[in-house]
Amino acid sequence: MSKSSRRKASADAESTLNGTARVDHSIVALTRRLRRGDIAVIDVLDLDERTASQLAECRPSAVINAQQSISGRYPNGGPSVLAEASIPLIDAAGADVMNIRDGSRIRIDGDSVLRGDALVATGTLLTAEALESALTDAAQNMHVQLTAFTANAMDYVERDSALLLDGRGLPAIDVDLEGRHVLVLTGGTLYAKQLKEIRTYLRERKPIIIAVGEAADVAMEHAYAAKIIVGNVESVSERAMRAASTVVVHDPAGADAGMTRADALGVSRTTSDAGISSSDLAVLLAHAQGASVIVTVGMEARLIDFLQGSSELNAGTFLTRLQAGGTLVDARTLAQVYRHRYSRWLVFGLLLAGFTALGVALAATPGGRAWISSTWDAVSAWLGLS
C-alpha cells in the first residue's frame, strides 16, 4: 500500500467513531449513565459552557446534538469546551436522532450517524474553522440579546420586587445564619474541583452549607454535610437529607414528589413556590437571614453566563447578585485570594518555641553562658536588685 493510501485509510478511521448511544433530553439524567467512550445524544439549543463541561467530564467519544449548538443569538461557549477536550460535535442532526434507542450501538462516519448500515441522521461536524466563524457571527448579535435580557430583568423587578427587595415570600428556616459565613453549592459534580480548591477555607471558617438539590450529595462525597437543602429533592440521597437541619422543597413547576419524599423520611421541611431558580432562592435566604459572607460554587458570574439558558431565570440571578451585593464571593475568586489563617495562640506558641530554642542554644556554649551572665548582671543592676 502506498503512503498516500495509508494516510487516506488513517484519516477514514479517525473520521469514523463507534460507540454506545446514550440518549436523553435531560443533561443531568444523561450524565448519570454516560461513560467514557459512549456517544452522547442531546437536544440542546445553544450549548452552554456548564452543560458542555458536564458532558466533557464523562469523556464521551463524541456528542450529537439534535439542535444547533450555536444558533447565532450570542457567542455561547459550550462547543468550545468540547473542542478543547477533543470531543467531536455533530451539530443540528435533527429531531429524529433523539429516537435512537438508548444503549444501542451507533456509528459516526464524518457528519453522518448510522445504526448498522442504516442512516439515522445527518448533521454538521463542527470543525475549528466552522466554530470560529459561528462565534464571530454570533458576537454581532450580542446587543440584541442584551436588550432582551434587560427587558426580562425589568419584568422580573415589576413582578417579584417584594421577594427580591424585602424578602417577602421567603420560607422560614430554623437555622441561624446571622453573621455567619455561608456557602451555596450548586452545579453537581462539575464543581467538585472548586470544593477542593477552597478546602482550607472550609476547614478554617466552617461555613454553613446550603446545597441546591443534588449538590447535597456532592458535599457528602467530600465529607461536608449541607445544613440546608433547597430545591427539588426527589433524587437527593437519604443520607444527605437526614444530615440536613432544614429542607426547603422548591419546584416552580409545582411538582410535589420532593415534598412527599421529605415527609416520608421525616425530615424537617418547608416549601417555597417562588418563581426563581433554587440557587437564587438559596442566596436570597442567606442574605435575608444576615449572612456576613456568601460564597457561591457554580453560579453565574460573567455577562455571557447571564445570556445563556433561560433569560427569565438568568435575569433573576443577575438581580439576586446585585441584591446580595458585597457579601457575595465566587469560589473561583476565593481560591485565588484566601490564605491560611494563623490563630494568635499559634503565633504565640511559635515565638515561645523560638525563644526557648535560642535560650537552650546559648546555655549550651561557654560564650553563650557568659553573655547570659553578663546580661543578667546588667539587668539586675538597672532594676536595683544587686
C-alpha positions as CSV (number, residue, x, y, z in Angstrom):
1,M,0.0,0.0,0.0
2,S,1.4,3.4,-0.9
3,K,2.0,6.2,1.6
4,S,-1.0,8.2,0.3
5,S,-3.3,5.2,0.6
6,R,-2.2,4.6,4.1
7,R,-2.8,8.3,5.0
8,K,-6.3,8.1,3.5
9,A,-7.1,4.9,5.4
10,S,-5.9,6.5,8.6
11,A,-8.0,9.6,8.0
12,D,-11.1,7.5,7.3
13,A,-10.5,5.6,10.5
14,E,-10.2,8.8,12.5
15,S,-13.5,10.2,11.0
16,T,-15.4,7.0,11.9
17,L,-16.4,6.5,15.5
18,N,-18.3,3.6,17.1
19,G,-19.9,3.7,20.5
20,T,-22.9,3.1,22.7
21,A,-25.6,5.7,22.3
22,R,-26.7,7.5,25.5
23,V,-29.8,9.5,24.6
24,D,-31.7,11.9,26.9
25,H,-33.3,15.3,26.8
26,S,-32.1,15.9,30.4
27,I,-28.4,16.5,30.7
28,V,-28.5,15.7,34.4
29,A,-30.1,12.4,33.7
30,L,-27.8,11.7,30.8
31,T,-24.5,12.3,32.7
32,R,-25.5,9.9,35.4
33,R,-25.1,7.0,33.0
34,L,-22.7,8.5,30.4
35,R,-19.4,6.6,30.4
36,R,-16.0,7.1,28.7
37,G,-16.3,6.1,25.0
38,D,-20.1,6.4,24.8
39,I,-21.7,8.7,22.3
40,A,-23.9,11.4,23.9
41,V,-27.1,12.3,22.1
42,I,-28.6,15.6,23.3
43,D,-31.3,18.1,22.4
44,V,-29.9,21.5,23.4
45,L,-30.2,24.8,21.6
46,D,-27.1,27.0,22.2
47,L,-25.0,24.6,24.2
48,D,-23.7,26.5,27.2
49,E,-20.4,26.1,29.0
50,R,-21.8,24.4,32.1
51,T,-23.7,21.7,30.1
52,A,-20.7,21.1,27.9
53,S,-18.4,20.8,30.9
54,Q,-20.7,18.2,32.5
55,L,-20.5,16.2,29.2
56,A,-16.8,16.6,28.8
57,E,-16.1,15.3,32.3
58,C,-17.7,12.0,31.3
59,R,-15.2,11.7,28.4
60,P,-17.6,10.6,25.6
61,S,-16.1,9.7,22.3
62,A,-18.5,12.2,20.6
63,V,-21.6,14.4,21.1
64,I,-24.5,14.5,18.7
65,N,-26.9,17.5,19.1
66,A,-30.3,17.4,17.6
67,Q,-30.4,21.2,17.6
68,Q,-28.0,24.0,16.7
69,S,-25.2,24.2,19.3
70,I,-24.6,27.8,18.2
71,S,-27.8,29.4,16.8
72,G,-26.2,32.8,16.3
73,R,-28.1,34.6,19.1
74,Y,-24.9,35.0,21.2
75,P,-21.4,33.5,21.3
76,N,-22.1,30.7,23.7
77,G,-19.0,28.8,24.9
78,G,-20.2,25.2,25.1
79,P,-18.9,24.0,21.7
80,S,-15.5,25.5,22.5
81,V,-15.4,23.4,25.7
82,L,-15.9,20.2,23.8
83,A,-13.4,21.3,21.1
84,E,-10.7,21.9,23.8
85,A,-11.5,18.4,25.2
86,S,-11.0,17.0,21.7
87,I,-14.6,15.7,21.7
88,P,-16.2,15.8,18.2
89,L,-19.6,17.5,18.0
90,I,-22.1,16.6,15.3
91,D,-24.4,19.6,15.2
92,A,-28.0,20.1,14.1
93,A,-28.6,16.4,13.4
94,G,-32.4,16.8,13.6
95,A,-35.2,15.6,15.9
96,D,-35.0,12.1,14.6
97,V,-31.7,11.5,16.3
98,M,-33.5,11.5,19.6
99,N,-35.4,8.4,18.6
100,I,-32.2,6.3,18.7
101,R,-32.7,3.6,21.3
102,D,-30.6,4.3,24.4
103,G,-27.8,1.7,24.8
104,S,-27.8,0.8,21.1
105,R,-24.5,0.7,19.1
106,I,-24.2,3.5,16.6
107,R,-21.5,4.8,14.2
108,I,-20.5,8.3,13.2
109,D,-19.0,8.5,9.7
110,G,-18.0,12.1,9.0
111,D,-21.2,14.0,9.6
112,S,-23.5,11.0,9.3
113,V,-25.0,9.0,12.1
114,L,-25.6,5.3,11.3
115,R,-27.1,2.3,13.1
116,G,-25.7,-0.7,11.4
117,D,-25.8,0.2,7.7
118,A,-28.9,2.4,8.1
119,L,-28.5,6.2,8.0
120,V,-30.2,7.7,11.1
121,A,-29.4,11.3,10.7
122,T,-27.0,13.8,9.0
123,G,-25.7,16.8,10.8
124,T,-22.6,19.1,10.6
125,L,-19.3,18.2,12.1
126,L,-18.2,21.4,13.8
127,T,-14.6,21.9,12.8
128,A,-12.3,24.5,14.4
129,E,-12.8,26.8,11.4
130,A,-16.6,26.5,11.4
131,L,-16.7,27.1,15.2
132,E,-14.6,30.2,15.0
133,S,-16.8,31.6,12.1
134,A,-20.0,30.8,14.0
135,L,-18.8,32.5,17.2
136,T,-17.7,35.6,15.2
137,D,-21.1,35.9,13.6
138,A,-22.9,35.3,16.9
139,A,-20.8,38.1,18.6
140,Q,-22.5,40.6,16.3
141,N,-25.9,39.8,17.8
142,M,-24.9,40.3,21.5
143,H,-26.7,43.7,21.6
144,V,-30.0,42.1,20.7
145,Q,-29.7,39.5,23.5
146,L,-28.6,42.2,25.9
147,T,-31.7,44.2,25.1
148,A,-33.9,41.2,25.7
149,F,-32.1,40.4,28.9
150,T,-32.6,43.9,30.2
151,A,-36.3,43.7,29.4
152,N,-36.6,40.4,31.2
153,A,-34.9,41.9,34.2
154,M,-37.3,44.8,34.3
155,D,-40.3,42.4,34.1
156,Y,-38.8,40.4,37.0
157,V,-38.5,43.6,39.1
158,E,-42.1,44.5,38.4
159,R,-43.4,41.0,39.2
160,D,-41.2,39.9,42.1
161,S,-39.8,43.1,43.7
162,A,-41.3,42.3,47.1
163,L,-39.4,39.0,47.2
164,L,-36.2,40.5,45.9
165,L,-36.1,43.7,47.9
166,D,-38.0,42.8,51.1
167,G,-37.7,39.1,51.3
168,R,-41.5,38.7,51.4
169,G,-42.4,35.2,50.4
170,L,-39.1,33.6,51.5
171,P,-39.7,30.4,53.5
172,A,-38.9,30.4,57.2
173,I,-35.9,28.3,58.3
174,D,-34.8,27.4,61.8
175,V,-31.0,27.7,61.1
176,D,-29.3,30.9,62.5
177,L,-27.2,32.5,59.7
178,E,-26.8,35.9,61.3
179,G,-23.1,37.0,61.0
180,R,-22.1,33.6,59.6
181,H,-20.2,32.5,56.5
182,V,-22.5,30.6,54.2
183,L,-21.5,28.5,51.1
184,V,-24.2,28.0,48.4
185,L,-23.3,24.9,46.4
186,T,-24.8,24.3,43.0
187,G,-23.9,22.5,39.8
188,G,-23.4,18.9,40.8
189,T,-20.2,17.0,40.2
190,L,-18.9,19.7,37.8
191,Y,-17.9,21.9,40.8
192,A,-16.3,19.2,43.0
193,K,-12.9,20.7,41.9
194,Q,-13.9,24.1,43.3
195,L,-14.6,22.5,46.7
196,K,-11.1,21.1,46.7
197,E,-9.6,24.4,45.8
198,I,-11.2,26.1,48.8
199,R,-10.8,23.2,51.3
200,T,-8.5,25.4,53.5
201,Y,-11.3,28.0,53.8
202,L,-13.9,25.3,54.5
203,R,-11.7,23.8,57.3
204,E,-10.9,27.1,59.0
205,R,-14.1,29.1,58.6
206,K,-16.6,26.1,58.7
207,P,-19.3,27.9,56.7
208,I,-22.9,26.8,56.8
209,I,-23.5,24.9,53.6
210,I,-26.7,25.4,51.6
211,A,-26.9,22.8,48.9
212,V,-29.1,23.1,45.8
213,G,-30.8,19.8,45.1
214,E,-28.4,17.0,44.3
215,A,-25.4,19.2,45.2
216,A,-26.1,17.9,48.8
217,D,-24.7,14.6,47.7
218,V,-21.6,16.2,46.1
219,A,-21.0,17.9,49.5
220,M,-21.3,14.5,51.3
221,E,-18.8,12.9,48.9
222,H,-16.3,15.5,50.1
223,A,-17.2,15.0,53.8
224,Y,-19.2,18.1,54.1
225,A,-22.8,17.9,55.3
226,A,-25.3,20.5,53.9
227,K,-27.1,22.2,56.8
228,I,-29.9,23.4,54.4
229,I,-31.0,21.8,51.2
230,V,-33.0,23.9,48.7
231,G,-34.7,22.8,45.5
232,N,-36.2,19.6,44.1
233,V,-35.0,16.8,46.5
234,E,-36.7,13.9,44.8
235,S,-33.3,12.3,43.8
236,V,-31.2,13.5,46.8
237,S,-29.9,10.6,48.8
238,E,-31.5,9.7,52.1
239,R,-28.1,10.2,53.9
240,A,-27.8,13.8,52.7
241,M,-31.5,14.5,53.5
242,R,-31.2,13.2,57.1
243,A,-27.9,15.2,57.7
244,A,-29.7,18.5,56.9
245,S,-31.3,20.6,59.5
246,T,-33.9,22.0,57.1
247,V,-35.1,21.1,53.6
248,V,-36.7,23.8,51.5
249,V,-38.7,22.0,48.9
250,H,-38.7,24.3,45.9
251,D,-40.1,23.4,42.4
252,P,-41.5,26.3,40.4
253,A,-43.2,23.7,38.1
254,G,-45.4,22.7,41.1
255,A,-44.4,19.0,41.4
256,D,-44.9,17.6,44.8
257,A,-42.7,14.5,44.6
258,G,-39.9,16.1,46.6
259,M,-42.4,17.1,49.4
260,T,-43.8,13.6,49.5
261,R,-40.2,12.2,49.9
262,A,-39.2,14.6,52.6
263,D,-42.3,13.7,54.6
264,A,-41.7,10.0,54.1
265,L,-38.2,10.4,55.5
266,G,-39.5,12.5,58.4
267,V,-37.0,15.4,57.9
268,S,-37.8,19.0,58.8
269,R,-39.0,20.7,55.7
270,T,-40.7,23.8,54.4
271,T,-41.8,24.8,50.9
272,S,-41.5,27.7,48.5
273,D,-43.3,28.4,45.3
274,A,-41.1,31.4,44.3
275,G,-40.7,31.7,40.6
276,I,-36.9,32.0,40.7
277,S,-34.2,29.3,40.4
278,S,-33.4,27.3,43.5
279,S,-29.8,28.7,43.6
280,D,-31.2,32.2,43.6
281,L,-33.6,31.3,46.4
282,A,-30.7,29.9,48.4
283,V,-28.7,33.2,48.0
284,L,-31.7,35.3,49.0
285,L,-32.3,33.2,52.0
286,A,-28.7,33.6,53.2
287,H,-28.8,37.3,52.6
288,A,-32.2,37.8,54.3
289,Q,-31.0,35.9,57.3
290,G,-28.0,38.2,57.8
291,A,-25.1,36.1,56.5
292,S,-21.9,38.1,56.6
293,V,-20.3,36.3,53.6
294,I,-22.0,34.2,50.9
295,V,-19.6,32.0,48.9
296,T,-21.1,30.7,45.7
297,V,-19.9,27.5,44.0
298,G,-21.2,27.0,40.4
299,M,-23.2,30.2,40.0
300,E,-23.0,32.6,37.0
301,A,-20.6,35.4,37.3
302,R,-20.0,36.8,33.8
303,L,-22.2,38.6,31.4
304,I,-22.2,35.7,28.8
305,D,-23.3,33.4,31.6
306,F,-26.4,35.5,32.1
307,L,-27.2,35.4,28.4
308,Q,-27.2,31.6,28.3
309,G,-30.1,29.4,29.2
310,S,-33.4,30.7,30.4
311,S,-33.3,34.5,30.0
312,E,-36.0,35.0,32.6
313,L,-34.3,32.9,35.2
314,N,-30.9,34.4,34.5
315,A,-32.4,37.9,34.9
316,G,-33.5,36.8,38.4
317,T,-29.9,35.5,39.0
318,F,-28.4,38.8,38.0
319,L,-30.7,40.9,40.2
320,T,-30.2,38.4,43.1
321,R,-26.4,39.0,42.9
322,L,-27.0,42.8,42.9
323,Q,-29.2,42.5,46.0
324,A,-26.7,40.4,47.9
325,G,-24.0,42.9,46.9
326,G,-20.7,42.9,48.7
327,T,-21.5,39.8,50.8
328,L,-21.2,37.6,47.6
329,V,-17.9,35.9,46.7
330,D,-17.4,33.5,43.9
331,A,-15.4,30.3,44.9
332,R,-13.0,30.8,42.0
333,T,-12.1,34.2,43.3
334,L,-11.9,33.0,46.9
335,A,-9.5,30.2,45.9
336,Q,-7.1,32.9,44.5
337,V,-7.1,35.3,47.4
338,Y,-7.8,33.2,50.6
339,R,-4.7,32.4,52.6
340,H,-4.2,30.2,55.6
341,R,-5.3,31.9,58.9
342,Y,-3.0,31.6,61.9
343,S,-4.5,32.0,65.3
344,R,-2.9,34.2,68.0
345,W,-2.2,31.2,70.1
346,L,-0.3,29.5,67.3
347,V,1.8,32.7,66.7
348,F,2.5,32.9,70.5
349,G,3.5,29.2,70.6
350,L,5.8,29.7,67.6
351,L,7.5,32.7,69.3
352,L,7.8,30.9,72.6
353,A,9.3,27.8,70.9
354,G,11.8,30.1,69.1
355,F,12.9,31.9,72.2
356,T,13.2,28.6,74.1
357,A,15.4,27.1,71.4
358,L,17.6,30.2,71.4
359,G,18.0,30.1,75.2
360,V,18.9,26.4,75.1
361,A,21.5,27.1,72.3
362,L,23.1,30.0,74.3
363,A,23.2,28.0,77.5
364,A,24.9,25.1,75.8
365,T,28.0,27.2,74.8
366,P,30.6,28.9,77.1
367,G,30.3,32.2,75.3
368,G,26.5,32.0,75.5
369,R,26.6,31.3,79.2
370,A,29.0,34.3,79.7
371,W,26.6,36.5,77.7
372,I,23.6,35.4,79.7
373,S,25.5,36.0,83.0
374,S,26.6,39.5,82.0
375,T,23.2,40.4,80.7
376,W,21.6,39.2,83.9
377,D,24.0,41.3,86.0
378,A,23.3,44.4,83.9
379,V,19.5,43.9,84.2
380,S,19.8,43.3,87.9
381,A,21.9,46.4,88.4
382,W,19.4,48.5,86.4
383,L,16.5,47.2,88.4
384,G,18.4,47.7,91.7
385,L,18.4,44.0,92.6
386,S,22.1,43.8,93.2
